[in-house]
Amino acid sequence: MTPAARVQAAIDILDQVIAAARGGGASADRLAAEWFRQRRFVGSKDRRAIRELAWAAIRACGDIPPSGRAAMLRLAQADGALAGLFDGSTYGPAAIVPGEPVAQGGVLPAWLAQAMAASGLDEAEQAALLDRAPLDLRANTLKIDREALMARLPVAAERTAAPHGLRLPLGTPAESWEAFGEGLFEVQDTGSQLACAALPVQPGQSVVDLCAGAGGKTLALAAAMENRGRLLACDIDRARLSRLAPRAERAGALVETRLLDPGREAQILSDWQGQADAVLVDAPCSGTGTWRRNPEARWRLTPKTIERYAAMQAHVLDVAAGLVRPGGSLLFITCSLIDAEGADGLAAFLATHRGFRAEPIEALLGRPHRGGWRLSPHHDGTDGFFFARLVRL
Ligand SMILES: C[S@@+](CC[C@H](N)C(=O)[O-])C[C@H]1O[C@@H](n2cnc3c(N)ncnc32)[C@H](O)[C@@H]1O
């Protein structure tokens, strides 16, 4: 492909991303994957270049741009070489017309910037939410330790602050390696590893991962429990939960799964009421802490969405509270940095659940935040998380 044709391809993908952001359609990642699937003639170098251009334009526009072309023109304003590719060549973008619409730049929509500032995140923190994320691994200690894993990998990896964590350059095809097929590691952000490690689990205990999804954190719990005891992974989403079993098999992790009905979780978990030594609540949230991976997500959020997630968080925390035995622990995690989806929910929980108290946390990265702990891309180089550990008295 010519460089100009790559620019037009990125504009086409951006148009789809913008339409999906307006209409609640698929994520940018999915749309791009589908776009490439339909054009198998596009080689891997072109794909990488097109994706880079499209994602750079997504990062450059704080609010939803009027069109893909307007978003790309925003980038071109600061990049003469890119502007030069608007040359009207075959498959390339039409020449720039003086006065044509250019998308507004910026980091976040104004209301989100305000919500972030009110949650204690300054401009540098907000900008870093759109950085490019590295690729982090967690050595699967059911099979191998970190040092032995480093020796098995085909490229050099750096140790991270997480006890079993390694970091690789962005774009490393780690999931195509033999060591991945053998279950020697999981791809998992360092922040996610550290948040999960804040739940004190021991081999032999009874542990519930209430919002397990496809089991990213469940597998870390299984490793911490050395596969001894009972580990139950639940979710209301059948498709996500069904992805856990093959992952657990690859990792050699022993996990039971249980599909929940929204609103009937406590009945379906009646045999676990007051029985769990530890419960993990990796609550559904807006994911503001993971924008490094899907920066267009900030165009989709509304204040109503945040309210809806906060209500879901209160609900899952309530369900989780019923499962914890006296003296047992509950870890509340969200991958959002907006207080309405973290610290406020924690305060509301403590006000209505007098039988629980928040315990101090000392993670290897991050800082205390309003009774819990915060990790952020700017401060810690991880995805953004809020987590709090509660103990049932
Ligand atoms: C942040 S995701 C979990 C990610 C997962 N723990 C991981 O590490 O990969 C939140 C999950 O909560 C689930 N969820 C939402 N409402 C729920 C409920 N009432 N009970 C249990 N799970 C729920 C969603 O389906 C979603 O999979």
The ligand as a Gaussian input file, in Angstrom:
#p B3LYP/6-31G(d) Opt

LIG

0 1
 C      -14.195000      -6.126000      35.453000
 S      -15.061000      -7.466000      34.776000
 C      -14.228000      -8.848000      35.463000
 C      -12.882000      -9.138000      34.885000
 C      -12.236000     -10.370000      35.434000
 N      -12.291000     -10.458000      36.877000
 C      -10.783000     -10.494000      34.997000
 O       -9.868000     -10.335000      35.808000
 O      -10.564000     -10.764000      33.810000
 C      -16.563000      -7.438000      35.668000
 C      -17.432000      -8.660000      35.484000
 O      -18.551000      -8.547000      36.359000
 C      -19.595000      -9.270000      35.784000
 N      -20.845000      -8.929000      36.496000
 C      -21.670000      -7.890000      36.328000
 N      -22.704000      -7.954000      37.176000
 C      -22.528000      -9.068000      37.929000
 C      -23.255000      -9.697000      38.973000
 N      -24.390000      -9.169000      39.416000
 N      -22.776000     -10.820000      39.519000
 C      -21.617000     -11.358000      39.066000
 N      -20.887000     -10.830000      38.055000
 C      -21.330000      -9.691000      37.498000
 C      -19.532000      -8.860000      34.326000
 O      -20.211000      -9.771000      33.508000
 C      -18.015000      -8.833000      34.090000
 O      -17.562000     -10.048000      33.549000

